């Protein structure tokens, strides 16, 4: 199998304009080579769909916007076939591989969100999604509270955490609920202890561990396992209703402050 490649780096122009693609003339070596290329270049996690933007060209200065972040040493338009308008198909990857939650969608400035209830059920890293979101927001200059944790929080998470940026009312209040059986094993409802053997057995279970029915690769549950999980999550929310009320009251006060500031800015412009 042979393939002839003629390469023109055009480094002088590429340095001034990173969106200028390098020029390549490729003479394919045959179907066998194409099979190998497809195998090593494709991703099994990508979904192929029609490119509805085919033929549309992005503005040449889009990379200067703070909402568009290119990783260090990379520029999507500096490499062929990564961000070009001539591809017939798009290869989309689940956004969960980056941040396994919908924070980026909710945090768009147009939504102007006051409170976010975050339910994250990762065993090994119950706060990872918050830390990744904080990094994501910092890179894009999006207001988001700082995620401060101690060793105890990481090793033995509580039922609910509230994160607030006290100095910036534009940052949403985040209530985060890890999946833990912290007090549910003892109480069938907030303030009501379990009494009968059946009630005690229902609450006495671990949500994590190699023998847990709730492990990632187990896709089916027995009815009582499903009921336990639903009741646990319901209990954890109800058991922290005071924290939720506190967050909502604080959000109302911050909303009033934001509205007052917006009215002041409009008057200054007038």
Phi, psi and omega in degrees: 000130180228154179211131180257130181235128174250121188242131176239105186292325183050046187299326181299316182283324182295326180294321180281328183225094184295346179276354178283119183282144173294145182270129180225138172242114185244129174253107185302149181268355179131174184296327181296316178297321180297323178297315180295319179296315179299323182293316185275339183262339183277163176237129181291343181273354184272142175254132183267131179214162182297136179278096182290350179259011182301129180092352178265133181253133178285154177298142188295339183257018184297333183289348180276350179285141182289345178281346179252116184242122174257137180293157182303136177078004181230153174209114190304324181277359179273359181229135182299147171067017177256325178214055181251153183273002187260358179290137179286331184233151172258143177246102188260139180245142179306126180299343178297340177291340178262298176227115188278053177194168185268021181307312183303326179287320183288330188273008175299136185306328182295336181282329176051056186284140179262315183226137176238126172262115185252122177246107183237125189245036175280131181289306191283332183219075184293347181245003184299319182297326177290319180293321177294321178294320178300317178295316179302314182290323179296319180295330185253008178058043177258128180300130179201140182293152178284135181265101181252123182228156173248178184298322181296321179298320182288318184280323181224080183299148175271178183287329186209142176229143176241126180243129184224141169261098186293339184265351183226105181290345179282343179280134181290154171276131183247121172256120186245127182244099172290160178272100182221149173254078187270310179236352181299327182296337183258332185239132178276341175205159180307118179086357181244109183286153175286141184239306184285160179299323180295318179294319180295318180294325181296323183269350184269085178205154178258134181275347180234168183120160185295335180262005182290138176289350183261016177294158190302319187272006175262115188259358180231146180234148169288154182308317182290331177291319178295314181298320178301313183295318179296314181295323179298313181293320178298316180298315183299325178288311181296325182289347180240028182295330178295322177293322178295315178299319179299317180295319181292319178296318178296320180296322178297319178293319179292324178297318177298319179295318178296318180296320178297318179294321179294319178295323179295319180295320180295321179295321180296322180291327180286000000 
